Amino acid sequence: MKPIWHLFYKEWIKTRAAFFGTLIVGIGVVFYIFIGVENRITLMGAKGYTLYMLYNNPPVIYYGLLRYIPLLAAVCIGVSQYAPEVAQRRIRLTLHLPVGNRTLVAGMALYGLLLITLFNAIVLALFCYKNSVLFPAEVTVPVRETLLGWFLAAYWVYNFIAFTALEPNRMRQLFYALTGIVVLSLYLYHVPFHGAYSTSMPVLALMALLSCPLVLFSGYRLNKGER
Amino acid sequence: MNAERPVIECRNLTHYYGKKLVYENLNIVVPEGHIMGLLGKNGAGKSTTINILNGFLEPRSGQCLIYGEDTQNLSPETKKRIGYLIEGHIQYSFMNVHQIEKFYSGFYDNWNRDAYWSLINRLKITPHQKISTMSCGQRAQVALGLILAQDPDLLILDDFSLGLDPGYRRLFIDYMREYCKSQHKTVFLTSHIIQDMERLIDDVIIMDYNRMLVQGPVKDFTDRFKGFAFDLDRDDVTFGKDEAANVEHINNHYEFYTYDDETAVKALLDAKGLAYRNFSRMNLTLEDAFIGLTGKY
């Protein structure tokens, strides 16, 4: 276990600024959203605003600002983690460590996924808490489902950054990046109503899960010296 | 007995980049306790060999073994026995001097942090100085300190002199030579500065495009390989591959490189009906011999 903690230590040094930076932005956005909501409640009254939010067409997506926050975190964490490894092919230092190459690549990816999970958990928990203080379950449950889709996108994005970064061939990198971006639109497609992802959530979760091992393929190709 | 046990063994190594042949059927043996230098011009396949040895490149055919294990699939136990210095002393530049020592210490059972800090304390840097702010010479000392702390049995040093000024190069070489000889370490290294290698290595491999020209003790090579200088009346004389290892000339002044002795060279010139003047044997350093063998360009 000791080598894995030390590997995580290296990853933490690279990513901590990106993590804290995006976490501050994420928490700031949550507070900003609810400052706006509380202002409207003051103006319209709690009942009036709730009815307006539920029955207005198109529905009021008061949390829309959060849509790109998990993506921002995933991009910042992924880039800060993999860019220094790719620069000057520094990944050779990592692959030379006395641990199996697959374990090293998987360990780096696991770290990134755990950090994104921590980010998601903090921001989502804060949002859900503040949401539950103001709104009934009829509102908070579908809102949570929409948010989950957006937060799942962070895993997909992170996995594709890792997959693309370690790929040694430029054309393949371009292809992976474009594929990642095109598929990402599925996660961000349903904006205009609450509970948008209630039916597609299992598929999106499965896609995010299945994208996790992709980095091992790039790691394998890198290790073989493919060009 | 132990001294001759092979640490590195490459058998019939063949590699191509696309359709371009790098080398074919290359065989390398580095015995335990030897310091082997790999020399070759740019593009001769030095980095390819280093990458195959470190398991970062799969050869088209053939196999490299380190401590009997295929380099494409080295176990963590064998990796622990190998110290690797990347060309340009590349390190984790986002770490500082303290962090990098702490990071590596978790991977090696016999980590000797005192060896690292005693070397680092010689530098005018603080433990919290980031590696990205260091000069190449300082980075070289950090890399060397990490290798000393790891205490590997085999060191692979890829172009270790790149970016170092003469003082740092000399410091690095003297430290390395003393450490390797006293601890009976095996070293496989490349460098573009052959004068540096000459101070360090026991054995040499000289590679040319697609093939190996020399493998063996440096002394054997420099004793056997000779250079003769002479003037001819003409400036258009050519010699066959079977007559000389290489011939360079500027106008009618010729430098003739061969494994033959002076008598044989003079006999060759006589046989070709070439009148020579100012015939002399050149004193060749390893660098002179390398250039003499592989040509200036």
HADDOCK unambig.tbl for C-alpha pairs under 7 A between the chains (distance, minus, plus):
assign (segid A and resid 2 and name CA) (segid B and resid 106 and name CA) 6.09 0.50 0.50
assign (segid A and resid 3 and name CA) (segid B and resid 106 and name CA) 5.39 0.50 0.50
assign (segid A and resid 3 and name CA) (segid B and resid 107 and name CA) 5.26 0.50 0.50
assign (segid A and resid 6 and name CA) (segid B and resid 103 and name CA) 5.50 0.50 0.50
assign (segid A and resid 6 and name CA) (segid B and resid 106 and name CA) 5.78 0.50 0.50
assign (segid A and resid 9 and name CA) (segid B and resid 103 and name CA) 6.89 0.50 0.50
assign (segid A and resid 10 and name CA) (segid B and resid 103 and name CA) 6.61 0.50 0.50
assign (segid A and resid 14 and name CA) (segid B and resid 94 and name CA) 6.73 0.50 0.50
assign (segid A and resid 96 and name CA) (segid B and resid 79 and name CA) 6.94 0.50 0.50
assign (segid A and resid 97 and name CA) (segid B and resid 79 and name CA) 6.86 0.50 0.50
assign (segid A and resid 98 and name CA) (segid B and resid 76 and name CA) 4.21 0.50 0.50
assign (segid A and resid 98 and name CA) (segid B and resid 77 and name CA) 6.68 0.50 0.50
assign (segid A and resid 98 and name CA) (segid B and resid 79 and name CA) 4.85 0.50 0.50
assign (segid A and resid 98 and name CA) (segid B and resid 80 and name CA) 5.22 0.50 0.50
assign (segid A and resid 98 and name CA) (segid B and resid 107 and name CA) 6.53 0.50 0.50
assign (segid A and resid 99 and name CA) (segid B and resid 76 and name CA) 4.89 0.50 0.50
assign (segid A and resid 100 and name CA) (segid B and resid 75 and name CA) 6.89 0.50 0.50
assign (segid A and resid 100 and name CA) (segid B and resid 76 and name CA) 6.16 0.50 0.50
assign (segid A and resid 223 and name CA) (segid B and resid 55 and name CA) 6.82 0.50 0.50
assign (segid A and resid 223 and name CA) (segid B and resid 56 and name CA) 4.83 0.50 0.50
assign (segid A and resid 223 and name CA) (segid B and resid 57 and name CA) 6.28 0.50 0.50
assign (segid A and resid 224 and name CA) (segid B and resid 56 and name CA) 5.92 0.50 0.50
assign (segid A and resid 224 and name CA) (segid B and resid 57 and name CA) 4.75 0.50 0.50
assign (segid A and resid 224 and name CA) (segid B and resid 58 and name CA) 4.94 0.50 0.50
assign (segid A and resid 225 and name CA) (segid B and resid 56 and name CA) 5.55 0.50 0.50
assign (segid A and resid 225 and name CA) (segid B and resid 57 and name CA) 4.06 0.50 0.50
assign (segid A and resid 225 and name CA) (segid B and resid 58 and name CA) 6.19 0.50 0.50
